[in-house]
């Protein structure tokens, strides 16, 4: 197996085609991709609480935070985890947005400073986003500068492809805010599904595996930032999927 060791990497950032003809726009915040909810409660000795990094991009005042629970059926116990994490940053207006939102709930997402895509079933959540028009709202909010956070299935949806559970041979396109395929907490299988999806894509395709407890920030300049744990990277070159690793800052890995 072709194995490389790298600390970070850059991926070119392409302008969103929906923005053609627009000379100025808000620079998007980093895309926060989390393997699970652990990072929302993690505190790095050198950098402080991770959740404060999310809050730093919301501007002054109490942020409006939309929790999109379509991928897990809007289960309240998972929403309560989100509320507990947001509580640490101070006052905030939070709302659980169900799979089929009302007009008022859609308007809340339209004005949200933070939009979190919950974990669960990637395919189930994605179909709900497309059927209800929430997909378009999320895309618009991203380009307007809202902070987009994906947890587990939500992190996968923020990449370029998702797939039905345990069926990587039938991938479908997703948001692509992070221009590579994403998988989460699948290190026990050595990222088998992620490798399959990357292998089936075009030359140069890239995939990133985020292990349990870890995260990835994709910055607007194309920089990848591993958080807490080492990431697995897979790239298709000449029909072969090569692997590499992306390290977080030495002092942050724990």
C-alpha positions, 0 to 999 in steps of 0.5 A, a space after each residue: 500500500 502506498 503510504 505517505 505522511 503529511 501534516 496538512 494539504 491544500 485543495 483548490 477552491 473553486 467559485 460557486 457557479 451560483 455566484 457568477 457575476 457577483 463581484 463581492 460576497 462574504 468569505 465563507 467560514 470554515 466548514 466544521 466536520 466532526 466524526 461525532 459530538 465529542 469535539 463539541 465538549 472538548 477543550 484543548 489545553 493550548 487553544 481552549 474550548 473547541 466550541 468557542 471556535 465555532 462561536 468565533 465566526 458568528 459575530 457579536 450578540 447571541 447567535 441563532 443556531 439551527 439543528 437539522 435533525 432530518 438524518 436521525 428523525 429529529 430525536 430529542 435526545 440528540 438535540 439535547 446534546 447540541 443544546 448542552 454544547 451551545 450552552 457553553 458559549 453563552 446565550 443563544 437562540 436554538 431550534 430543532 428543525 424537523 425533516 419536514 419544516 414549516 415555513 416559519 422553521 425554514 425562515 429560522 434556518 434562513 437567518 441562522 448564524 450556525 447550522 448543524 447537520 445532525 448524525 444518523 442516516 446520510 441517505 435519509 437526511 439528504 433526501 429530506 433536504 432535497 424534498 423540502 428545499 432546505 438544501 437550497 437554504 443551507 447552500 445560500 446561508 453557507 455563501 452568506 457566511 453562516 457557520 455550517 457544522 456536520 456531525 457524523 452523517 452531517 459531515 458526510 453530507 458536507 463532502 461531495 458524496 454520500 451513500 446508502 448505509 453499507 452500500 458504497 457502490 451507489 453513491 450520490 452527490 451531496 453539498 460539496 462545501 468540502 471538495 472531497 468525499 468524507 466518512 466518519 468513525 469508520 476506522 474499525 473497517 480501515 475506511 472500506 466504504 470510503 475507499 470504495 467510493 473514492 476508487 469509483 470516482 474520477 482521477 485525482 478524487 480525494 477522500 478524508 476519514 475522520 476517526 471517532 472523537 476527531 474533526 476537520 476544518 476546511 478553510 475557505 483558502 483550501 487549507 485542511 486542519 485536522 482537529 484532535 486526531 490524525 485523519 486518513 486521506 485517500 487519493 485516486 491516482 492511476 486507478 490506485 487508491 493511495 493513502 496518507 495521514 494528516 496530523 493535527 498540531 502536535 500539542 493538540 493531539 490527545 
